[in-house]
Amino acid sequence: MNVDQHLKVAQWHLEQARLHATNGDHKCGCPVNDHDAKAIEAVEAGMMKIEEELTCSVK
């Protein structure tokens, strides 16, 4: 994906999170895949630890 595509996906996820938070009881049921788990771990460890991915890690 290019930068613009990554930003669009991030925007979509942020809006979904906002909608889930306002609902309060919402559970989408989506399982966490390996790529998302890696992102969650990086954010929880501290934003400064996120490194640029130069190749697709989802294969």
C-alpha positions in Angstrom: 0.0 0.0 0.0 1.1 3.6 -0.5 1.0 6.3 2.1 -2.5 7.6 1.1 -3.9 4.1 1.3 -2.4 3.5 4.8 -4.0 6.8 5.9 -7.4 5.8 4.6 -7.3 2.5 6.3 -6.2 4.2 9.6 -9.0 6.7 9.2 -11.5 3.9 8.7 -10.2 2.1 11.8 -10.3 5.2 13.9 -13.9 5.9 12.9 -14.9 2.3 13.8 -13.2 2.6 17.2 -15.1 5.9 17.8 -18.4 4.3 16.9 -17.7 1.2 19.1 -16.8 3.5 22.0 -20.0 5.6 21.7 -22.1 2.4 21.6 -20.4 1.1 24.7 -21.7 -2.4 24.3 -20.5 -3.1 20.8 -18.4 -6.1 20.0 -17.6 -6.6 16.3 -16.4 -10.2 16.8 -13.4 -9.7 14.5 -10.5 -11.9 15.5 -7.1 -10.3 15.9 -4.9 -11.4 13.0 -1.1 -11.7 13.3 -0.5 -8.3 11.6 -3.0 -6.5 13.9 -1.5 -8.2 17.0 1.9 -6.9 16.0 0.5 -3.4 15.7 -1.3 -3.6 19.0 1.8 -4.8 20.7 3.9 -2.0 19.2 1.5 0.7 20.3 1.2 -0.8 23.8 5.0 -0.9 24.1 5.2 2.8 23.2 4.8 4.7 20.0 8.5 5.3 19.6 9.1 1.6 19.1 7.1 1.4 15.9 9.4 0.8 12.9 8.7 1.3 9.3 7.7 -1.9 7.5 9.5 -2.1 4.1 7.9 -5.3 3.0 4.5 -6.8 3.6 4.3 -8.8 6.8 1.0 -10.4 5.9 1.7 -13.4 3.7 
